[in-house]
Amino acid sequence: SVQGVGLTNYSIGYSNGTLSVNPASLLIALGSTNKVYGTTLNPTAYTVSGLLNADSVTNVTLTSAGSVSNAPVGSYAITVSLVEGAGLTNYDLGYSNGVLTVDLAGLVITALDTNKVYGATLNPTEYAVSGLLNGDSVTNLTLFSTGSVSNAPAGTHPIIASAAQGSGLTNYNIGYSNGVLTVGNATLVITPANTDKVYGTTLSPTEYRSEEHTSELQSPYVIS
């Protein structure tokens, strides 16, 4: 309907125009999360901003290279691969990526107890490992004890583990547990030397011979 002044003097014709409805903006922001190395986590957290007219987002498929159990320690982007819902063709979809952080797993290396006899030399080599994942390995370890040398006194001496080497160990927070090297008493035999005297004389024997016996005692089992 057209209204105005003097319009009765006109033969009015109409030419249609076009009203363009442009897409609204819709932002899907992905939440950040974390996991421990060796575990599996599929991210699911997100928030939606900009929905109108009862439109909805019913499902968002999230992916990350950090989801799998063997993903190394570090940070990985969480991205969207699929969005489902109602009325979503009316929107320009925007995404804000999240971050999946893979944290260090725990690894405990324990030096195993062993023993020797005073006077013997023993360099400890035995240890146990707990917590390895994904085919990772400990191939070498430094074990040190003040009881290793031959003149270490009888008693107990700590075996200190350190400097583990192997594959995949950068994915672990490594803890070390000391062992004990026990130095046992050596056997010492003192034998008086034979001697003689003449009847009626006094003789206090002074000659003797000593012999020390040492041997290395170790556990026959190696645990790694």
Phi, psi and chi 1 to 4 in degrees:
 res  aa     phi    psi   chi1   chi2   chi3   chi4
   1 SER       -  129.5  175.4      -      -      -
   2 VAL  -113.7  130.6  178.2      -      -      -
   3 GLN  -123.6  148.3  -63.6  176.8  -27.8      -
   4 GLY   173.8 -165.4      -      -      -      -
   5 VAL  -105.5  129.7  177.3      -      -      -
   6 GLY    75.3   14.8      -      -      -      -
   7 LEU   -71.7  -12.7  -63.4 -174.8      -      -
   8 THR   -69.7  -12.7   56.8      -      -      -
   9 ASN   -86.8    5.0  -61.5  -52.3      -      -
  10 TYR  -124.0  146.0  -62.9   89.3      -      -
  11 SER   -95.8  108.1  176.3      -      -      -
  12 ILE   -89.7  128.1  -60.0  174.9      -      -
  13 GLY  -114.4  153.6      -      -      -      -
  14 TYR  -120.9  138.5  -62.8   95.7      -      -
  15 SER  -123.4  119.5  177.0      -      -      -
  16 ASN   -68.0  146.6  -67.1  -21.3      -      -
  17 GLY  -107.2 -176.8      -      -      -      -
  18 THR  -126.5  129.5  -59.8      -      -      -
  19 LEU  -102.2  112.7  171.9   60.7      -      -
  20 SER   -91.9  127.0  -63.3      -      -      -
  21 VAL   -99.2  107.6  179.3      -      -      -
  22 ASN   -84.8  153.3  -63.1  -40.2      -      -
  23 PRO   -61.8  141.8  -21.2   32.9      -      -
  24 ALA   -82.2  163.1      -      -      -      -
  25 SER   -89.5  135.6  -64.7      -      -      -
  26 LEU  -132.0  125.0 -178.0   67.0      -      -
  27 LEU  -110.8  127.1  176.1   64.2      -      -
  28 ILE  -110.1  112.5  -61.1  177.3      -      -
  29 ALA  -102.1  125.2      -      -      -      -
  30 LEU   -89.1  136.7  -49.7 -173.8      -      -
  31 GLY   -78.7  149.7      -      -      -      -
  32 SER   -90.2  151.9  -65.8      -      -      -
  33 THR  -152.2  178.8 -173.0      -      -      -
  34 ASN  -148.2  165.0   62.1  -21.5      -      -
  35 LYS  -151.7  170.7   67.9  164.8 -163.1  169.4
  36 VAL   -97.3  141.0  174.7      -      -      -
  37 TYR   -50.2  134.8  171.8   75.2      -      -
  38 GLY    98.9  -10.9      -      -      -      -
  39 THR  -105.2  165.1   62.8      -      -      -
  40 THR  -110.7  135.6  -60.6      -      -      -
  41 LEU  -144.5  122.6  175.4   65.2      -      -
  42 ASN  -102.6  111.8  -64.5  -47.5      -      -
  43 PRO   -61.4  144.0  -20.5   32.7      -      -
  44 THR  -134.7  -10.5   58.5      -      -      -
  45 ALA   -83.9  133.1      -      -      -      -
  46 TYR  -159.1  161.4   63.4   90.3      -      -
  47 THR  -128.7  151.1   58.6      -      -      -
  48 VAL  -119.8  134.3 -179.8      -      -      -
  49 SER  -131.8  123.7  176.9      -      -      -
  50 GLY   118.3    2.9      -      -      -      -
  51 LEU   -67.3  142.9  -77.5  170.3      -      -
  52 LEU  -132.2  161.1  -56.1  166.2      -      -
  53 ASN    52.3   39.1  -59.5  -39.1      -      -
  54 ALA    65.5   14.0      -      -      -      -
  55 ASP   -65.3  161.9  -64.3  -26.8      -      -
  56 SER  -150.2  155.0   63.8      -      -      -
  57 VAL  -110.0  116.8  173.3      -      -      -
  58 THR  -101.1  -20.5   57.1      -      -      -
  59 ASN  -158.8  137.3 -175.2   56.4      -      -
  60 VAL  -130.3  123.7  176.5      -      -      -
  61 THR   -92.7  121.5  -59.6      -      -      -
  62 LEU  -110.9  142.9  -54.0  179.7      -      -
  63 THR  -132.9  152.1   59.4      -      -      -
  64 SER  -156.3  140.2  176.3      -      -      -
  65 ALA   -66.7  -17.0      -      -      -      -
  66 GLY   -85.3   -0.2      -      -      -      -
  67 SER   -69.4  -33.7  -67.2      -      -      -
  68 VAL   -74.6  157.5  -65.6      -      -      -
  69 SER   -66.2  -28.5   63.4      -      -      -
  70 ASN   -96.0   13.3   62.0  -12.9      -      -
  71 ALA   -65.4  125.3      -      -      -      -
  72 PRO   -63.9  160.3  -20.9   32.7      -      -
  73 VAL   -57.3  134.9  166.1      -      -      -
  74 GLY   154.1 -166.6      -      -      -      -
  75 SER  -115.0  138.2  -62.3      -      -      -
  76 TYR  -132.8  139.9  -59.7   82.4      -      -
  77 ALA   -69.7  142.1      -      -      -      -
  78 ILE  -103.5  123.1  -58.5  172.7      -      -
  79 THR  -124.1  165.9   59.1      -      -      -
  80 VAL   -98.8  131.7  174.8      -      -      -
  81 SER  -109.9  -20.3   61.2      -      -      -
  82 LEU  -158.8  135.0  177.7   65.1      -      -
  83 VAL  -125.0  129.5  178.2      -      -      -
  84 GLU  -124.7  149.1  -62.4  173.7  -54.9      -
  85 GLY   169.0 -164.4      -      -      -      -
  86 ALA  -110.6  133.3      -      -      -      -
  87 GLY    74.6   16.4      -      -      -      -
  88 LEU   -75.1  -13.5  -61.4 -174.4      -      -
  89 THR   -69.6  -11.2   56.1      -      -      -
  90 ASN   -88.7    8.7  -63.4  -51.1      -      -
  91 TYR  -129.9  149.1  -61.9   89.1      -      -
  92 ASP   -90.1  114.2  -81.2  -28.8      -      -
  93 LEU   -84.2  130.4  -62.5 -178.6      -      -
  94 GLY  -119.2  150.7      -      -      -      -
  95 TYR  -128.3  142.6  -55.0  100.9      -      -
  96 SER  -118.7  111.8  173.4      -      -      -
  97 ASN   -67.3  149.3  -70.2  -17.3      -      -
  98 GLY  -101.6 -178.8      -      -      -      -
  99 VAL  -129.4  129.6  175.7      -      -      -
 100 LEU  -103.9  117.0  171.3   56.0      -      -
 101 THR  -101.7  125.5  -58.6      -      -      -
 102 VAL   -97.2  116.0  179.6      -      -      -
 103 ASP   -92.3  163.4  -61.9  -38.0      -      -
 104 LEU   -64.0  139.3  -64.6  168.8      -      -
 105 ALA   -87.8  161.7      -      -      -      -
 106 GLY   -89.8  138.7      -      -      -      -
 107 LEU  -136.4  129.3 -177.5   68.4      -      -
 108 VAL  -117.1  127.1  176.7      -      -      -
 109 ILE  -114.9  122.7  -59.7  176.7      -      -
 110 THR  -114.3  122.5  -57.1      -      -      -
 111 ALA   -72.6  131.1      -      -      -      -
 112 LEU   -87.2  145.7  -62.6 -176.9      -      -
 113 ASP   -66.2  147.6  -62.6  -15.9      -      -
 114 THR  -151.4 -179.9 -172.0      -      -      -
 115 ASN  -151.0  163.7   58.8   82.4      -      -
 116 LYS  -154.8  174.0   69.6  164.8 -163.0  171.2
 117 VAL  -102.1  142.7  172.7      -      -      -
 118 TYR   -50.4  133.2  173.6   75.6      -      -
 119 GLY   100.7  -16.2      -      -      -      -
 120 ALA   -95.7  161.1      -      -      -      -
 121 THR  -110.0  133.9  -62.0      -      -      -
 122 LEU  -145.2  120.7  174.5   65.0      -      -
 123 ASN  -101.3  112.0  -64.7  -48.0      -      -
 124 PRO   -61.0  141.4  -20.9   32.5      -      -
 125 THR  -132.2   -8.2   59.6      -      -      -
 126 GLU   -95.7  137.5  -59.5  175.2   12.6      -
 127 TYR  -154.6  162.7   58.4   91.7      -      -
 128 ALA  -124.3  147.2      -      -      -      -
 129 VAL  -123.3  133.6 -178.8      -      -      -
 130 SER  -130.1  124.4  175.9      -      -      -
 131 GLY   117.4    1.1      -      -      -      -
 132 LEU   -66.5  143.8  -77.2  170.8      -      -
 133 LEU  -134.8  161.6  -57.4  164.5      -      -
 134 ASN    54.4   32.2  -62.1  -39.4      -      -
 135 GLY    75.1    9.3      -      -      -      -
 136 ASP   -67.2  161.4  -61.2  -27.6      -      -
 137 SER  -149.5  155.5   63.3      -      -      -
 138 VAL  -108.4  117.2  174.1      -      -      -
 139 THR  -105.7  -17.8   56.2      -      -      -
 140 ASN  -155.2  149.5 -170.5   48.3      -      -
 141 LEU  -150.9  142.2 -176.9   71.1      -      -
 142 THR   -92.0  122.6  -61.4      -      -      -
 143 LEU  -118.9  127.5  -63.5  174.8      -      -
 144 PHE  -130.9  138.6  170.5   79.0      -      -
 145 SER  -147.6  136.9  177.1      -      -      -
 146 THR   -67.7  -13.7   56.1      -      -      -
 147 GLY   -83.9   -0.3      -      -      -      -
 148 SER   -70.6  -34.5  -66.5      -      -      -
 149 VAL   -74.7  158.7  -66.0      -      -      -
 150 SER   -65.6  -28.9   62.8      -      -      -
 151 ASN   -95.3   13.0   62.0  -13.4      -      -
 152 ALA   -64.6  130.3      -      -      -      -
 153 PRO   -68.1  156.0   23.3  -32.3      -      -
 154 ALA   -59.3  141.0      -      -      -      -
 155 GLY   140.7 -164.0      -      -      -      -
 156 THR  -108.0  141.2   57.3      -      -      -
 157 HIS  -134.0  134.0  -56.5  -99.0      -      -
 158 PRO   -67.4  145.1   23.1  -32.4      -      -
 159 ILE  -104.2  115.9  -58.1  172.9      -      -
 160 ILE  -102.1  124.0  -59.2  171.4      -      -
 161 ALA   -97.1  142.8      -      -      -      -
 162 SER  -163.2  171.4   64.7      -      -      -
 163 ALA    54.5   52.2      -      -      -      -
 164 ALA   -67.1  140.5      -      -      -      -
 165 GLN  -126.9  150.7  -64.6  177.9  -44.3      -
 166 GLY   165.6 -155.9      -      -      -      -
 167 SER  -111.1  137.3   63.1      -      -      -
 168 GLY    74.3   12.0      -      -      -      -
 169 LEU   -74.3  -14.0  -61.8 -173.2      -      -
 170 THR   -69.1   -9.0   54.7      -      -      -
 171 ASN   -91.7    8.8  -64.0  -53.8      -      -
 172 TYR  -127.7  148.9  -61.2   89.6      -      -
 173 ASN   -94.9  104.2 -178.9   18.8      -      -
 174 ILE   -89.0  127.1  -58.9  176.7      -      -
 175 GLY  -112.8  143.8      -      -      -      -
 176 TYR  -114.8  139.2  -63.1   96.9      -      -
 177 SER  -119.6  123.3  178.4      -      -      -
 178 ASN   -70.7  150.6  -67.6  -17.9      -      -
 179 GLY  -105.6 -173.8      -      -      -      -
 180 VAL  -129.9  128.3  175.1      -      -      -
 181 LEU  -102.6  117.2 -166.7  163.4      -      -
 182 THR   -98.5  121.2  -58.8      -      -      -
 183 VAL   -96.5  114.1  179.6      -      -      -
 184 GLY   -88.8  163.2      -      -      -      -
 185 ASN   -67.1  136.5  -68.1  -38.5      -      -
 186 ALA   -79.1  161.1      -      -      -      -
 187 THR   -93.9  127.1  -59.6      -      -      -
 188 LEU  -120.1  121.6 -178.9   64.6      -      -
 189 VAL  -109.6  124.0  177.1      -      -      -
 190 ILE  -111.1  119.7  -60.1  176.6      -      -
 191 THR  -115.2  117.9  -55.0      -      -      -
 192 PRO   -64.2  142.0  -17.9   30.5      -      -
 193 ALA   -81.3  144.3      -      -      -      -
 194 ASN   -65.5  145.5  -65.0  -31.5      -      -
 195 THR  -153.4  177.5 -172.5      -      -      -
 196 ASP  -147.2  168.5   55.1   12.2      -      -
 197 LYS  -151.8  170.5   70.6  166.3 -169.1  167.1
 198 VAL   -95.0  140.5  174.6      -      -      -
 199 TYR   -53.3  131.7  174.0   75.7      -      -
 200 GLY    97.8   -9.5      -      -      -      -
 201 THR  -102.4  165.2   62.8      -      -      -
 202 THR  -109.2  135.5  -59.3      -      -      -
 203 LEU  -140.9  122.9  174.7   65.0      -      -
 204 SER  -100.7  108.8  -62.1      -      -      -
 205 PRO   -59.9  140.2  -21.5   33.8      -      -
 206 THR  -129.4  -12.0   58.2      -      -      -
 207 GLU   -88.9  136.2  -59.7  -64.3  -34.5      -
 208 TYR  -154.8  167.9   62.7   90.2      -      -
 209 ARG  -130.9  134.7  164.0  171.9   68.8   87.4
 210 SER  -114.4  145.3   64.0      -      -      -
 211 GLU  -139.3  125.2 -177.6  178.6   -3.0      -
 212 GLU  -101.8  135.6 -179.6 -179.9   -7.5      -
 213 HIS  -116.1  123.0  -61.9  -80.1      -      -
 214 THR  -129.4  152.1   63.3      -      -      -
 215 SER  -155.5  152.8   62.2      -      -      -
 216 GLU   -88.0  129.4  -65.8 -171.9   10.2      -
 217 LEU  -113.9  122.0  -60.5  177.9      -      -
 218 GLN  -135.4  155.8  -60.4 -175.0   56.7      -
 219 SER   -68.9  138.8  168.5      -      -      -
 220 PRO   -78.4   -0.6   29.4  -34.6      -      -
 221 TYR  -109.1  139.5  -56.3  103.3      -      -
 222 VAL  -117.0  122.6  176.1      -      -      -
 223 ILE  -115.0  130.1  -57.7  175.3      -      -
 224 SER  -140.8      -   60.6      -      -      -
